[in-house]
């Protein structure tokens, strides 16, 4: 629930960013699954895949994105009023989190590699980046 109407455009943008990050997260999981299977062999069930995503170090770099989606959900579906600073902070965090850097942190490198490997992920990254550029005008 928004505190006042000035939060509404930012909250709507956060909803759009969340949907796009959710799609990106799913695509990244699938892309990482394919790469994982090239190294370790076929994953035979969705239960096994879930356990790997939760426990295997191969997927560690995606966990912050999973947690971030939950944070966005908490704000979007909050029972108490949300202020513009909360929403702006999440939009800024999204920009920071989604930085592909060839020689950066493990997360930045793995994200960079996924973008290089998969044109769909590259397109999703571009869409989210464009959407987040608009968030600067909401502050």
C-alpha positions, -999 to 999 in steps of 0.1 A, spaced: 0 0 0 15 34 -10 16 62 15 6 88 -11 1 92 -48 37 104 -54 49 68 -46 25 52 -72 47 57 -103 78 43 -85 58 14 -71 45 6 -106 80 7 -120 91 -16 -92 64 -41 -102 76 -40 -138 112 -44 -127 102 -73 -105 84 -91 -134 114 -86 -156 139 -98 -130 117 -128 -123 118 -137 -160 156 -131 -161 161 -152 -130 142 -181 -145 163 -178 -177 195 -176 -158 186 -207 -138 178 -226 -170 210 -214 -187 231 -224 -156 214 -257 -156 225 -264 -192 260 -254 -184 260 -274 -151 248 -305 -170 277 -301 -195 301 -305 -165 283 -328 -142 258 -348 -163 221 -346 -167 198 -334 -138 171 -361 -137 143 -344 -118 129 -310 -108 135 -321 -72 172 -327 -78 174 -294 -97 158 -276 -68 182 -291 -43 212 -281 -65 199 -245 -68 196 -244 -30 227 -262 -20 253 -265 -48 280 -238 -51 275 -237 -89 242 -218 -83 255 -196 -54 258 -165 -75 220 -165 -82 209 -167 -46 212 -129 -40 188 -124 -69 163 -148 -54 165 -130 -21 161 -96 -39 129 -108 -56 115 -116 -21 125 -82 -9 106 -66 -38 76 -88 -30 77 -77 6 75 -40 -4 50 -45 -32 26 -65 -10 32 -46 22 2 -41 45 17 -9 59 24 22 39 54 23 17 75 54 12 93 66 -19 127 60 -3 120 23 1 110 19 -35 139 40 -48 163 21 -27 151 -12 -43 154 2 -78 190 14 -70 198 -21 -56 185 -37 -88 209 -15 -109 238 -24 -87 230 -61 -87 226 -64 -124 261 -53 -134 278 -77 -158 316 -72 -155 340 -95 -172 367 -92 -145 344 -83 -115 331 -102 -85 320 -138 -90 284 -127 -95 293 -100 -120 315 -124 -139 289 -152 -140 262 -127 -150 285 -114 -178 292 -149 -190 255 -157 -191 248 -126 -212 276 -136 -236 263 -172 -238 226 -165 -242 211 -138 -265 177 -140 -247 194 -132 -214 213 -103 -231 179 -90 -244 163 -93 -209 193 -75 -194 188 -47 -219 151 -44 -212 157 -42 -174 186 -17 -178 163 5 -199 135 3 -174 159 11 -145 172 42 -164 137 56 -160 139 51 -123 164 80 -120 137 104 -131 114 93 -102 136 105 -74 
